[in-house]
């Protein structure tokens, strides 16, 4: 994966229903710098959700924190097929 060559701390996970179907259920990614600087951020995490429209349906989840200068700092992202306990 090219992302790992640039950022060795990049986390990427994708899950499908089965090998036969290959139907998408969820996808998660987090870049390395947010993992390293998390302890310097304010102790509040906001999770936001927006619905995807168009050809691919689902929801985009974002985990966001605030840095000491009151700037928004994205931590992680996830695309899910539907809202379930597992996702």
N, CA, C and O atoms as CSV, one atom per row, in Angstrom:
chain,resi,resn,atom,element,x,y,z
A,1,UNK,N,N,0.839,-1.175,0.000
A,1,UNK,CA,C,0.000,0.000,0.000
A,1,UNK,C,C,0.886,1.240,0.000
A,1,UNK,O,O,1.837,1.321,0.777
A,2,UNK,N,N,0.585,2.202,-0.859
A,2,UNK,CA,C,1.399,3.406,-0.997
A,2,UNK,C,C,1.360,4.285,0.245
A,2,UNK,O,O,2.350,4.944,0.560
A,3,UNK,N,N,0.232,4.308,0.958
A,3,UNK,CA,C,0.115,5.115,2.169
A,3,UNK,C,C,1.132,4.728,3.222
A,3,UNK,O,O,1.643,5.595,3.931
A,4,UNK,N,N,1.434,3.457,3.340
A,4,UNK,CA,C,2.409,2.985,4.328
A,4,UNK,C,C,3.826,3.422,3.974
A,4,UNK,O,O,4.648,3.613,4.870
A,5,UNK,N,N,4.130,3.585,2.683
A,5,UNK,CA,C,5.461,4.026,2.287
A,5,UNK,C,C,5.717,5.463,2.733
A,5,UNK,O,O,6.841,5.804,3.101
A,6,UNK,N,N,4.706,6.295,2.704
A,6,UNK,CA,C,4.838,7.691,3.100
A,6,UNK,C,C,4.707,7.850,4.609
A,6,UNK,O,O,5.468,8.598,5.223
A,7,UNK,N,N,3.745,7.152,5.211
A,7,UNK,CA,C,3.450,7.272,6.640
A,7,UNK,C,C,3.377,5.872,7.249
A,7,UNK,O,O,2.347,5.211,7.121
A,8,UNK,N,N,4.435,5.402,7.905
A,8,UNK,CA,C,4.430,4.038,8.450
A,8,UNK,C,C,3.424,3.824,9.580
A,8,UNK,O,O,3.107,2.679,9.902
A,9,UNK,N,N,2.913,4.898,10.191
A,9,UNK,CA,C,1.930,4.769,11.268
A,9,UNK,C,C,0.490,4.842,10.767
A,9,UNK,O,O,-0.444,4.838,11.570
A,10,UNK,N,N,0.303,4.906,9.465
A,10,UNK,CA,C,-1.027,4.963,8.855
A,10,UNK,C,C,-1.779,3.667,9.155
A,10,UNK,O,O,-1.251,2.574,8.946
A,11,UNK,N,N,-3.026,3.794,9.650
A,11,UNK,CA,C,-3.859,2.631,9.966
A,11,UNK,C,C,-5.000,2.591,8.962
A,11,UNK,O,O,-5.662,3.601,8.721
A,12,UNK,N,N,-5.227,1.421,8.379
A,12,UNK,CA,C,-6.252,1.247,7.358
A,12,UNK,C,C,-6.898,-0.114,7.563
A,12,UNK,O,O,-6.204,-1.124,7.675
A,13,UNK,N,N,-8.220,-0.145,7.611
A,13,UNK,CA,C,-8.931,-1.417,7.774
A,13,UNK,C,C,-10.203,-1.366,6.941
A,13,UNK,O,O,-10.959,-0.396,7.011
A,14,UNK,N,N,-10.437,-2.404,6.159
A,14,UNK,CA,C,-11.664,-2.501,5.374
A,14,UNK,C,C,-12.274,-3.870,5.623
A,14,UNK,O,O,-11.558,-4.867,5.715
A,15,UNK,N,N,-13.588,-3.919,5.731
A,15,UNK,CA,C,-14.272,-5.178,6.007
A,15,UNK,C,C,-15.402,-5.372,5.004
A,15,UNK,O,O,-16.151,-4.443,4.703
A,16,UNK,N,N,-15.511,-6.591,4.494
A,16,UNK,CA,C,-16.599,-6.962,3.597
A,16,UNK,C,C,-17.397,-8.086,4.235
A,16,UNK,O,O,-16.966,-8.664,5.233
A,17,UNK,N,N,-18.562,-8.401,3.668
A,17,UNK,CA,C,-19.424,-9.424,4.263
A,17,UNK,C,C,-18.840,-10.819,4.117
A,17,UNK,O,O,-18.826,-11.583,5.082
A,18,UNK,N,N,-18.357,-11.167,2.930
A,18,UNK,CA,C,-17.745,-12.480,2.718
A,18,UNK,C,C,-16.882,-12.423,1.467
A,18,UNK,O,O,-16.957,-11.467,0.696
A,19,UNK,N,N,-16.067,-13.445,1.270
A,19,UNK,CA,C,-15.211,-13.487,0.082
A,19,UNK,C,C,-16.042,-13.628,-1.189
A,19,UNK,O,O,-15.666,-13.117,-2.244
A,20,UNK,N,N,-17.164,-14.319,-1.085
A,20,UNK,CA,C,-18.000,-14.553,-2.256
A,20,UNK,C,C,-18.750,-13.281,-2.671
A,20,UNK,O,O,-18.748,-12.905,-3.843
A,21,UNK,N,N,-19.388,-12.628,-1.702
A,21,UNK,CA,C,-20.170,-11.415,-1.982
A,21,UNK,C,C,-19.288,-10.202,-2.253
A,21,UNK,O,O,-19.524,-9.444,-3.194
A,22,UNK,N,N,-18.286,-10.033,-1.428
A,22,UNK,CA,C,-17.421,-8.848,-1.427
A,22,UNK,C,C,-18.261,-7.583,-1.289
A,22,UNK,O,O,-18.009,-6.577,-1.953
A,23,UNK,N,N,-19.243,-7.651,-0.432
A,23,UNK,CA,C,-20.094,-6.495,-0.155
A,23,UNK,C,C,-19.470,-5.692,0.984
A,23,UNK,O,O,-19.142,-6.240,2.036
A,24,UNK,N,N,-19.314,-4.420,0.766
A,24,UNK,CA,C,-18.687,-3.510,1.715
A,24,UNK,C,C,-19.537,-3.369,2.975
A,24,UNK,O,O,-20.752,-3.194,2.881
A,25,UNK,N,N,-18.910,-3.443,4.162
A,25,UNK,CA,C,-19.625,-3.168,5.409
A,25,UNK,C,C,-19.038,-1.965,6.142
A,25,UNK,O,O,-19.787,-1.117,6.627
A,26,UNK,N,N,-17.717,-1.878,6.229
A,26,UNK,CA,C,-17.120,-0.712,6.884
A,26,UNK,C,C,-15.649,-0.554,6.496
A,26,UNK,O,O,-14.989,-1.484,6.032
A,27,UNK,N,N,-15.180,0.659,6.710
A,27,UNK,CA,C,-13.826,1.043,6.329
A,27,UNK,C,C,-13.352,2.071,7.356
A,27,UNK,O,O,-14.102,2.982,7.706
A,28,UNK,N,N,-12.130,1.936,7.839
A,28,UNK,CA,C,-11.589,2.831,8.860
A,28,UNK,C,C,-10.185,3.243,8.457
A,28,UNK,O,O,-9.424,2.430,7.933
A,29,UNK,N,N,-9.835,4.501,8.697
A,29,UNK,CA,C,-8.454,4.924,8.498
A,29,UNK,C,C,-8.091,6.063,9.440
A,29,UNK,O,O,-8.924,6.885,9.820
A,30,UNK,N,N,-6.816,6.073,9.798
A,30,UNK,CA,C,-6.269,7.097,10.688
A,30,UNK,C,C,-4.831,7.359,10.259
A,30,UNK,O,O,-4.042,6.427,10.104
A,31,UNK,N,N,-4.502,8.604,10.072
A,31,UNK,CA,C,-3.146,8.967,9.689
A,31,UNK,C,C,-2.236,8.948,10.916
A,31,UNK,O,O,-2.723,9.051,12.041
A,32,UNK,N,N,-0.946,8.820,10.720
A,32,UNK,CA,C,0.012,8.707,11.815
A,32,UNK,C,C,0.131,9.919,12.722
A,32,UNK,O,O,0.116,9.749,13.941
A,33,UNK,N,N,0.251,11.155,12.188
A,33,UNK,CA,C,0.417,12.320,13.071
A,33,UNK,C,C,-0.677,12.493,14.118
A,33,UNK,O,O,-0.347,12.820,15.258
A,34,UNK,N,N,-1.976,12.293,13.804
A,34,UNK,CA,C,-2.973,12.409,14.880
A,34,UNK,C,C,-2.758,11.399,16.006
A,34,UNK,O,O,-3.017,11.709,17.169
A,35,UNK,N,N,-2.291,10.201,15.675
A,35,UNK,CA,C,-2.023,9.203,16.715
A,35,UNK,C,C,-0.905,9.676,17.635
A,35,UNK,O,O,-0.948,9.437,18.842
A,36,UNK,N,N,0.090,10.341,17.072
A,36,UNK,CA,C,1.246,10.778,17.859
A,36,UNK,C,C,0.952,12.021,18.696
A,36,UNK,O,O,1.501,12.171,19.788
A,37,UNK,N,N,0.096,12.911,18.200
A,37,UNK,CA,C,-0.157,14.177,18.887
A,37,UNK,C,C,-1.432,14.169,19.719
A,37,UNK,O,O,-1.791,15.198,20.292
A,38,UNK,N,N,-2.114,13.054,19.801
A,38,UNK,CA,C,-3.387,12.964,20.524
A,38,UNK,C,C,-3.265,13.443,21.970
A,38,UNK,O,O,-4.156,14.129,22.470
A,39,UNK,N,N,-2.184,13.094,22.638
A,39,UNK,CA,C,-2.034,13.457,24.055
A,39,UNK,C,C,-1.852,14.962,24.268
A,39,UNK,O,O,-1.981,15.440,25.394
A,40,UNK,N,N,-1.553,15.715,23.203
A,40,UNK,CA,C,-1.389,17.164,23.305
A,40,UNK,C,C,-2.698,17.925,23.081
A,40,UNK,O,O,-2.755,19.136,23.298
A,41,UNK,N,N,-3.738,17.227,22.652
A,41,UNK,CA,C,-5.014,17.872,22.336
A,41,UNK,C,C,-5.879,18.022,23.576
A,41,UNK,O,O,-5.614,17.410,24.611
A,42,UNK,N,N,-6.901,18.832,23.464
A,42,UNK,CA,C,-7.850,18.996,24.575
A,42,UNK,C,C,-8.606,17.692,24.785
A,42,UNK,O,O,-8.815,16.941,23.832
A,43,UNK,N,N,-9.020,17.410,26.021
A,43,UNK,CA,C,-9.611,16.095,26.333
A,43,UNK,C,C,-11.079,15.942,25.910
A,43,UNK,O,O,-11.872,15.341,26.634
A,44,UNK,N,N,-11.437,16.478,24.754
A,44,UNK,CA,C,-12.800,16.337,24.231
A,44,UNK,C,C,-12.706,15.833,22.799
A,44,UNK,O,O,-11.975,16.397,21.985
A,45,UNK,N,N,-13.442,14.778,22.491
A,45,UNK,CA,C,-13.501,14.248,21.132
A,45,UNK,C,C,-14.938,14.361,20.652
A,45,UNK,O,O,-15.870,13.959,21.350
A,46,UNK,N,N,-15.109,14.902,19.472
A,46,UNK,CA,C,-16.426,15.036,18.860
A,46,UNK,C,C,-16.509,14.044,17.711
A,46,UNK,O,O,-15.601,13.964,16.883
A,47,UNK,N,N,-17.593,13.292,17.663
A,47,UNK,CA,C,-17.824,12.364,16.558
A,47,UNK,C,C,-19.009,12.890,15.767
A,47,UNK,O,O,-20.087,13.117,16.316
A,48,UNK,N,N,-18.796,13.079,14.482
A,48,UNK,CA,C,-19.835,13.610,13.613
A,48,UNK,C,C,-20.156,12.583,12.537
A,48,UNK,O,O,-19.309,11.776,12.152
A,49,UNK,N,N,-21.391,12.629,12.061
A,49,UNK,CA,C,-21.839,11.680,11.049
A,49,UNK,C,C,-22.552,12.444,9.945
A,49,UNK,O,O,-23.359,13.334,10.212
A,50,UNK,N,N,-22.249,12.089,8.711
A,50,UNK,CA,C,-22.968,12.643,7.577
A,50,UNK,C,C,-23.333,11.504,6.637
A,50,UNK,O,O,-22.593,10.528,6.510
A,51,UNK,N,N,-24.464,11.634,5.990
A,51,UNK,CA,C,-24.934,10.592,5.083
A,51,UNK,C,C,-24.334,10.806,3.702
A,51,UNK,O,O,-24.302,11.926,3.191
A,52,UNK,N,N,-23.860,9.721,3.108
A,52,UNK,CA,C,-23.320,9.773,1.757
A,52,UNK,C,C,-24.471,9.613,0.770
A,52,UNK,O,O,-25.358,8.783,0.968
A,53,UNK,N,N,-24.451,10.396,-0.269
A,53,UNK,CA,C,-25.495,10.328,-1.289
A,53,UNK,C,C,-24.840,10.065,-2.632
A,53,UNK,O,O,-23.638,10.273,-2.793
A,54,UNK,N,N,-25.609,9.618,-3.577
A,54,UNK,CA,C,-25.066,9.330,-4.890
A,54,UNK,C,C,-25.001,7.836,-5.118
A,54,UNK,O,O,-25.843,7.086,-4.624
A,55,UNK,N,N,-24.003,7.406,-5.865
A,55,UNK,CA,C,-23.883,5.992,-6.230
A,55,UNK,C,C,-23.649,5.100,-5.016
A,55,UNK,O,O,-24.217,4.012,-4.929
A,56,UNK,N,N,-22.830,5.547,-4.092
A,56,UNK,CA,C,-22.505,4.745,-2.909
A,56,UNK,C,C,-23.186,5.336,-1.684
A,56,UNK,O,O,-22.955,6.493,-1.330
A,57,UNK,N,N,-24.009,4.551,-1.054
A,57,UNK,CA,C,-24.744,4.984,0.138
A,57,UNK,C,C,-23.972,4.580,1.383
A,57,UNK,O,O,-23.071,3.743,1.321
A,58,UNK,N,N,-24.320,5.165,2.490
A,58,UNK,CA,C,-23.687,4.846,3.762
A,58,UNK,C,C,-23.525,6.110,4.581
A,58,UNK,O,O,-24.199,7.111,4.340
A,59,UNK,N,N,-22.629,6.056,5.549
A,59,UNK,CA,C,-22.372,7.207,6.411
A,59,UNK,C,C,-20.873,7.401,6.585
A,59,UNK,O,O,-20.114,6.436,6.670
A,60,UNK,N,N,-20.465,8.648,6.635
A,60,UNK,CA,C,-19.080,9.001,6.925
A,60,UNK,C,C,-19.025,9.478,8.365
A,60,UNK,O,O,-19.713,10.429,8.734
A,61,UNK,N,N,-18.210,8.822,9.179
A,61,UNK,CA,C,-18.010,9.215,10.572
A,61,UNK,C,C,-16.634,9.856,10.698
A,61,UNK,O,O,-15.660,9.363,10.128
A,62,UNK,N,N,-16.553,10.947,11.440
A,62,UNK,CA,C,-15.268,11.589,11.692
A,62,UNK,C,C,-15.106,11.817,13.186
A,62,UNK,O,O,-16.043,12.237,13.866
A,63,UNK,N,N,-13.924,11.540,13.684
A,63,UNK,CA,C,-13.577,11.824,15.078
A,63,UNK,C,C,-12.655,13.040,15.056
A,63,UNK,O,O,-11.615,13.034,14.398
A,64,UNK,N,N,-13.051,14.074,15.782
A,64,UNK,CA,C,-12.349,15.355,15.731
A,64,UNK,C,C,-12.048,15.827,17.147
A,64,UNK,O,O,-12.855,15.649,18.060
A,65,UNK,N,N,-10.874,16.433,17.318
A,65,UNK,CA,C,-10.496,17.033,18.600
A,65,UNK,C,C,-10.105,18.488,18.346
A,65,UNK,O,O,-10.020,18.932,17.201
A,66,UNK,N,N,-9.874,19.209,19.415
A,66,UNK,CA,C,-9.469,20.614,19.331
A,66,UNK,C,C,-8.055,20.739,19.901
A,66,UNK,O,O,-7.761,20.230,20.982
A,67,UNK,N,N,-7.186,21.426,19.155
A,67,UNK,CA,C,-5.822,21.609,19.655
A,67,UNK,C,C,-5.783,22.812,20.609
A,67,UNK,O,O,-6.784,23.517,20.737
A,68,UNK,N,N,-4.653,23.061,21.277
A,68,UNK,CA,C,-4.573,24.171,22.242
A,68,UNK,C,C,-4.832,25.553,21.636
A,68,UNK,O,O,-5.152,26.488,22.370
A,69,UNK,N,N,-4.702,25.702,20.318
A,69,UNK,CA,C,-4.965,26.985,19.653
A,69,UNK,C,C,-6.400,27.089,19.149
A,69,UNK,O,O,-6.721,27.985,18.367
A,70,UNK,N,N,-7.264,26.176,19.592
A,70,UNK,CA,C,-8.675,26.130,19.193
A,70,UNK,C,C,-8.885,25.837,17.711
A,70,UNK,O,O,-9.863,26.296,17.121
A,71,UNK,N,N,-7.982,25.085,17.112
A,71,UNK,CA,C,-8.148,24.640,15.734
A,71,UNK,C,C,-8.703,23.218,15.725
A,71,UNK,O,O,-8.416,22.419,16.617
A,72,UNK,N,N,-9.495,22.920,14.709
A,72,UNK,CA,C,-10.051,21.572,14.563
A,72,UNK,C,C,-8.937,20.636,14.116
A,72,UNK,O,O,-8.164,20.962,13.216
A,73,UNK,N,N,-8.862,19.475,14.749
A,73,UNK,CA,C,-7.815,18.498,14.458
A,73,UNK,C,C,-8.473,17.149,14.175
A,73,UNK,O,O,-8.909,16.486,15.116
A,74,UNK,N,N,-8.561,16.718,12.910
A,74,UNK,CA,C,-9.193,15.432,12.604
A,74,UNK,C,C,-8.338,14.266,13.097
A,74,UNK,O,O,-7.127,14.243,12.879
A,75,UNK,N,N,-8.966,13.314,13.754
A,75,UNK,CA,C,-8.251,12.159,14.307
A,75,UNK,C,C,-8.385,10.917,13.441
A,75,UNK,O,O,-7.388,10.295,13.073
A,76,UNK,N,N,-9.630,10.557,13.117
A,76,UNK,CA,C,-9.869,9.313,12.384
A,76,UNK,C,C,-11.144,9.445,11.563
A,76,UNK,O,O,-11.980,10.316,11.806
A,77,UNK,N,N,-11.266,8.553,10.583
A,77,UNK,CA,C,-12.407,8.562,9.678
A,77,UNK,C,C,-12.910,7.140,9.492
A,77,UNK,O,O,-12.143,6.180,9.569
A,78,UNK,N,N,-14.205,7.019,9.247
A,78,UNK,CA,C,-14.784,5.705,8.995
A,78,UNK,C,C,-15.964,5.863,8.051
A,78,UNK,O,O,-16.737,6.815,8.159
A,79,UNK,N,N,-16.094,4.928,7.132
A,79,UNK,CA,C,-17.268,4.863,6.271
A,79,UNK,C,C,-17.968,3.564,6.610
A,79,UNK,O,O,-17.358,2.495,6.584
A,80,UNK,N,N,-19.251,3.659,6.929
A,80,UNK,CA,C,-20.011,2.472,7.307
A,80,UNK,C,C,-21.207,2.327,6.386
A,80,UNK,O,O,-21.731,3.308,5.858
A,81,UNK,N,N,-21.631,1.075,6.203
A,81,UNK,CA,C,-22.791,0.780,5.368
A,81,UNK,C,C,-24.067,1.187,6.085
A,81,UNK,O,O,-24.939,1.829,5.500
A,82,UNK,N,N,-24.173,0.812,7.352
A,82,UNK,CA,C,-25.346,1.155,8.155
A,82,UNK,C,C,-24.936,1.210,9.620
A,82,UNK,O,O,-23.872,0.718,9.996
A,83,UNK,N,N,-25.772,1.803,10.426
A,83,UNK,CA,C,-25.473,1.931,11.852
A,83,UNK,C,C,-25.807,0.624,12.563
A,83,UNK,O,O,-26.971,0.235,12.647
A,84,UNK,N,N,-24.786,-0.043,13.068
A,84,UNK,CA,C,-24.957,-1.288,13.812
A,84,UNK,C,C,-24.086,-1.239,15.056
A,84,UNK,O,O,-23.267,-0.333,15.209
A,85,UNK,N,N,-24.257,-2.196,15.929
A,85,UNK,CA,C,-23.429,-2.280,17.131
A,85,UNK,C,C,-21.965,-2.500,16.761
A,85,UNK,O,O,-21.078,-1.933,17.400
A,86,UNK,N,N,-21.700,-3.310,15.743
A,86,UNK,CA,C,-20.324,-3.613,15.339
A,86,UNK,C,C,-19.614,-2.400,14.750
A,86,UNK,O,O,-18.422,-2.202,14.987
A,87,UNK,N,N,-20.333,-1.595,13.990
A,87,UNK,CA,C,-19.682,-0.452,13.342
A,87,UNK,C,C,-19.602,0.737,14.278
A,87,UNK,O,O,-19.084,1.788,13.899
